[in-house]
Amino acid sequence: MRGPLMPYTVAAADLLGFAAATTEAHGVPPDDARLLADTLVTAELWGHPSHGMLRLPWYLARIASGATAATATPEVVSDNGAVLVLDGRAGLGQVLADRATRLGVERAREHGISAIAVRDSGHFGTAAYFTRKAAKEGCVALLATNASPAMAPWGGREKRVGTNPWSISAPGGRYGTVVMDIANTAVARGKIYHAKERGEPIPEGWAADADGVPTTDPRRAVEGLILPMAGHKGYAISFMFDVLAGVLTGSAFGTGVVGPYRPTGRSGVGHLLICVDIRSMADPAEFERRMEALIEETKSAPTAPGTSEVFVPGEPEVRTAERLRTEGITLADDTWASLSRVADATAVPLPTPANPQELPA
């Protein structure tokens, strides 16, 4: 395996402009294109390049093939007030999840709690991008989605279950938003793709090859299995989130879901968003005071050797974003080469890196 390559460093605003322009060049409406771009750049700023710019060519390839509709035109399947089901009609997952978030907040304010189901959607990037929005509007939000098969069922050796990530966000008073966003595998699949693009091995315990043999080679891992987090517990959680996001919403489930890295094939991803309006259960100011007390109690715990500070969920991403907005975002050589091909295909100039170098052949 080749060693790590020199990254390119680019300003976040420049990456955002490039991603939005190339997406718009594929027929996506301007506001939707900018939303997609913002989800990718935000993931980079949070320190999660696995869900960042390396995915842009994947999304664009699916739009170009017709697997994803350039213009999202969701239809209401059923509307019971607090419970709403949308058919995404193969639109961009980010656009549909954003629509669901707006509706979820509106319905929660009206009914105290809401459940917005989306069927026939696509990969939407980081779930926390959307639950954070709901938290800023005074809700506690849970968003679950299913994904294409990545892990074997516990005791099996073939892909049958997706990573099926989920996020919970809540207002944290003066500490901002606390948010959890995890896949139910030992690692998000995008992190293995990111390691592959950087030419770096993956840690032991992340994945197995196609024969079920543990591997640290990301290329073999991509064709093989991602291991569940916490053994059988990760498998069980992932299975049940497919029940919520896939079966219950009327979307695809199990092996019927197609991932974003495949340029063809209807995705069939399902999402379920549950929002609780804090005002329906507690005084918002009192809720925030209680959240601050919880955060302060947690952060005041004595640190373990080698640890300088205790973080609450979502705090590391905020710190990383503050730093990268100044330093710029680093992109692996392979990611830069992929974006260069997108630039050539769309006639949208690449942003100028702070450390330009000769592109690979």
C-alpha positions in Angstrom: 0.0 0.0 0.0 1.3 3.4 -0.9 2.1 5.9 1.8 0.1 9.0 2.6 0.2 11.8 0.0 0.6 15.5 0.5 -2.8 17.1 1.0 -4.1 20.3 -0.6 -5.3 23.1 1.7 -8.3 25.2 0.5 -10.5 27.8 2.2 -13.9 26.6 3.2 -15.7 29.3 1.3 -13.9 28.4 -1.9 -14.8 24.7 -1.5 -18.4 25.7 -0.9 -18.5 27.8 -4.0 -17.0 25.1 -6.2 -19.2 22.3 -4.8 -22.3 24.5 -5.3 -21.4 25.5 -8.9 -20.6 22.0 -10.0 -23.8 20.7 -8.5 -25.8 23.4 -10.2 -24.1 22.5 -13.5 -25.7 19.1 -13.2 -29.2 20.7 -13.2 -29.7 21.1 -9.5 -31.6 24.3 -8.5 -29.3 26.9 -6.9 -30.6 26.7 -3.4 -30.5 22.9 -3.4 -27.0 22.9 -4.9 -25.8 25.3 -2.1 -27.4 23.1 0.5 -25.6 20.0 -0.8 -22.3 21.9 -0.9 -22.8 23.2 2.6 -23.4 19.7 4.0 -20.1 18.5 2.5 -18.0 21.5 3.6 -19.6 21.4 7.1 -18.5 17.8 7.4 -15.0 18.8 6.4 -15.0 21.6 9.0 -16.2 19.2 11.7 -13.2 17.0 11.0 -15.2 14.3 9.2 -13.7 14.2 5.6 -15.3 10.8 5.2 -18.6 12.7 4.6 -17.0 15.6 2.9 -15.7 16.5 -0.5 -14.7 13.0 -1.5 -18.5 12.3 -1.8 -19.2 15.1 -4.3 -18.2 13.1 -7.4 -20.4 10.2 -6.1 -23.5 12.4 -5.8 -22.9 14.1 -9.2 -22.4 10.7 -10.9 -25.7 9.6 -9.6 -27.4 12.7 -10.8 -25.7 12.4 -14.2 -26.9 8.8 -14.6 -30.5 9.6 -13.6 -30.3 7.5 -10.4 -30.9 10.7 -8.4 -33.3 13.3 -9.6 -31.7 16.7 -10.0 -34.8 18.5 -8.7 -36.4 17.0 -5.6 -40.2 16.9 -5.9 -41.4 15.1 -2.8 -45.0 14.1 -2.5 -47.1 13.7 0.6 -48.2 10.1 1.1 -50.1 10.6 4.3 -50.6 13.5 6.7 -52.0 12.9 10.2 -50.9 16.2 11.7 -48.1 15.1 14.0 -47.2 12.2 11.6 -46.3 12.9 8.0 -45.0 10.5 5.3 -43.2 11.9 2.3 -42.2 10.1 -0.9 -38.9 11.6 -1.9 -39.1 10.3 -5.5 -35.4 9.7 -5.7 -34.4 13.3 -4.8 -31.2 14.3 -3.2 -31.1 13.1 0.4 -29.8 16.4 1.7 -32.7 18.3 0.2 -35.3 15.9 1.4 -33.8 15.7 4.9 -33.8 19.5 5.1 -37.4 19.6 4.1 -38.3 17.0 6.7 -36.5 19.0 9.4 -38.4 22.1 8.6 -41.7 20.2 8.7 -40.7 18.3 11.8 -40.1 21.6 13.7 -43.3 23.1 12.5 -45.4 20.1 13.4 -43.7 19.7 16.8 -44.6 23.3 17.6 -48.2 22.5 16.7 -48.6 19.1 18.3 -45.7 18.9 20.9 -44.1 16.0 19.0 -43.8 15.1 15.4 -42.6 12.1 13.3 -41.6 12.8 9.7 -41.0 9.8 7.5 -39.2 10.0 4.2 -39.2 7.1 1.7 -37.3 6.7 -1.6 -34.6 9.2 -0.7 -30.8 9.1 -0.9 -27.8 9.4 1.2 -28.0 12.7 3.1 -24.4 13.1 4.5 -24.1 13.7 8.2 -27.3 13.3 10.3 -26.1 15.9 12.8 -26.3 18.6 10.1 -30.1 18.3 10.3 -30.7 17.5 14.0 -28.6 20.5 14.9 -31.0 22.7 12.9 -34.0 21.3 14.9 -32.2 21.8 18.2 -31.6 25.5 17.4 -35.3 25.8 16.9 -36.0 24.6 20.4 -36.5 20.9 19.8 -34.8 17.7 20.9 -34.5 15.7 17.7 -33.7 12.1 16.7 -33.0 11.3 13.0 -32.4 7.8 11.8 -31.6 6.6 8.3 -30.8 3.3 6.7 -28.0 2.6 4.3 -26.8 0.0 1.8 -25.5 -3.3 3.3 -22.1 -3.0 4.9 -22.0 -5.5 7.8 -22.9 -9.1 8.1 -25.6 -10.1 10.6 -24.1 -11.4 13.9 -22.8 -14.9 13.1 -23.0 -14.4 9.3 -20.3 -13.6 6.8 -22.2 -11.8 4.0 -23.4 -8.2 3.8 -27.0 -7.9 4.8 -27.2 -4.9 7.2 -26.4 -1.2 6.7 -24.4 1.1 9.0 -27.8 2.8 9.6 -26.6 5.9 11.4 -28.5 8.1 13.7 -28.3 11.4 15.5 -29.8 13.0 18.6 -29.4 16.8 19.2 -30.6 19.1 22.0 -30.0 22.7 23.0 -27.3 23.0 25.6 -27.8 26.6 26.8 -24.6 28.6 26.8 -22.7 25.5 25.6 -24.5 25.6 22.3 -25.9 22.3 20.9 -25.1 18.9 22.2 -25.3 16.3 19.5 -24.5 12.6 18.9 -24.1 11.2 15.4 -22.9 7.7 15.0 -23.0 4.7 12.7 -23.7 1.3 14.2 -20.5 -0.1 12.8 -17.1 0.1 14.3 -16.5 3.0 11.9 -18.5 4.9 9.2 -17.9 3.3 5.8 -16.8 6.7 4.5 -13.8 6.6 6.8 -12.6 3.5 5.0 -13.0 5.3 1.7 -11.1 8.2 3.1 -8.2 6.0 4.2 -8.3 4.4 0.7 -7.9 7.8 -0.9 -5.1 8.7 1.4 -3.3 5.4 0.8 -3.3 4.7 4.5 -4.0 1.4 6.4 -7.1 1.3 8.6 -7.0 0.3 12.3 -7.5 -3.3 13.4 -11.1 -4.0 14.4 -12.7 -1.8 11.7 -13.3 -4.3 8.9 -12.9 -7.7 7.4 -12.2 -8.8 3.8 -14.7 -10.5 1.5 -13.9 -13.9 3.2 -14.5 -12.5 6.7 -10.8 -12.3 7.6 -9.9 -9.1 9.6 -7.9 -6.7 7.5 -6.2 -3.3 7.8 -6.2 -2.8 4.0 -9.0 -0.3 3.1 -9.2 -1.6 -0.5 -10.0 -5.1 0.7 -12.3 -3.6 3.4 -14.3 -1.8 0.8 -15.1 -5.1 -0.9 -15.5 -6.9 2.4 -17.4 -6.2 5.6 -17.4 -3.4 8.2 -17.5 -4.8 11.7 -20.3 -3.8 14.1 -19.6 -1.6 17.0 -19.8 -3.3 20.4 -20.2 -6.7 18.8 -23.8 -8.1 18.6 -25.1 -4.8 20.1 -24.2 -2.8 17.1 -25.7 -5.4 14.8 -29.0 -5.3 16.8 -29.2 -1.5 16.9 -28.5 -1.3 13.2 -31.2 -3.9 12.4 -33.8 -2.0 14.5 -33.0 1.3 12.8 -33.7 -0.4 9.5 -37.1 -1.2 10.9 -37.7 2.4 11.8 -36.1 4.1 8.7 -36.8 1.4 6.1 -39.6 -0.9 6.8 -41.9 1.6 8.8 -41.4 4.4 6.3 -42.3 2.2 3.3 -38.8 2.6 1.8 -36.3 0.1 0.7 -34.5 -2.0 3.5 -31.8 -4.5 3.9 -30.1 -5.5 0.6 -32.6 -3.3 -1.3 -30.8 -0.1 -0.4 -28.2 1.3 -2.9 -25.3 3.3 -1.6 -24.1 6.7 -2.9 -20.8 5.3 -4.2 -22.7 3.4 -6.9 -23.5 5.7 -9.9 -26.6 3.8 -10.9 -29.6 2.2 -9.2 -32.4 3.8 -7.3 -31.2 4.4 -3.8 -34.4 3.8 -1.9 -33.0 5.2 1.4 -35.5 5.9 4.2 -35.4 8.4 7.0 -37.3 8.9 10.2 -37.1 12.2 12.1 -38.7 12.6 15.5 -38.9 16.1 17.0 -40.0 17.0 20.5 -40.9 20.7 21.2 -39.2 21.4 24.5 -42.0 23.9 25.4 -44.5 21.0 25.3 -42.7 19.3 28.2 -40.7 21.9 30.1 -40.0 25.6 30.4 -37.2 26.2 27.8 -35.1 28.3 30.1 -35.3 25.7 32.8 -34.5 23.0 30.4 -31.3 24.9 29.3 -30.3 25.5 32.9 -30.6 21.7 33.6 -28.7 21.0 30.4 -25.9 23.3 31.5 -25.8 21.6 34.9 -25.5 18.2 33.2 -22.7 19.4 30.9 -20.8 21.1 33.7 -21.0 18.0 35.9 -19.8 15.9 33.0 -16.9 18.2 32.0 -15.7 18.5 35.6 -14.9 14.8 35.8 -11.2 14.1 36.6 -9.4 13.4 33.4 -7.7 10.1 32.6 -3.9 10.0 32.0 -3.0 11.6 28.7 -6.3 13.5 28.5 -6.4 17.3 28.9 -10.1 17.9 28.8 -13.5 16.1 28.9 -15.7 16.9 26.0 -19.5 16.4 25.6 -21.0 15.1 22.4 -20.6 17.5 19.5 -18.0 19.7 21.2 -14.9 18.4 19.4 -16.6 19.2 16.0 -17.2 22.8 17.1 -13.6 23.2 18.2 -12.3 21.7 14.9 -14.6 23.9 12.8 -13.3 27.1 14.6 -9.7 26.1 13.8 -10.3 25.0 10.2 -12.2 28.1 9.2 -8.9 29.9 9.8 -6.4 27.2 8.7 -8.4 25.9 5.7 -9.5 22.4 4.8 -7.0 19.8 3.7 -7.9 17.4 0.9 -6.2 14.2 0.1 -4.4 13.9 -3.2 -6.9 11.4 -4.6 -9.8 13.6 -3.5 -8.2 16.6 -5.3 -7.7 14.6 -8.4 -11.4 13.5 -8.3 -12.5 17.1 -7.9 -10.2 18.1 -10.8 -12.1 15.7 -13.1 -15.4 17.2 -11.9 -14.0 20.7 -12.7 -13.0 19.5 -16.2 -16.5 18.0 -16.8 -18.4 21.1 -15.7 -16.0 23.8 -16.7 -16.0 25.1 -13.2 -12.5 26.2 -12.1 -11.0 24.4 -9.1 -10.4 26.6 -6.1 -6.8 27.7 -5.7 -5.1 25.7 -2.9 -2.8 27.4 -0.5 -0.1 24.8 -1.3 -0.4 24.2 -5.0 1.5 21.3 -6.4 1.6 19.2 -9.6 -1.5 17.1 -10.0 -0.9 13.3 -10.2 -0.9 11.8 -13.7 
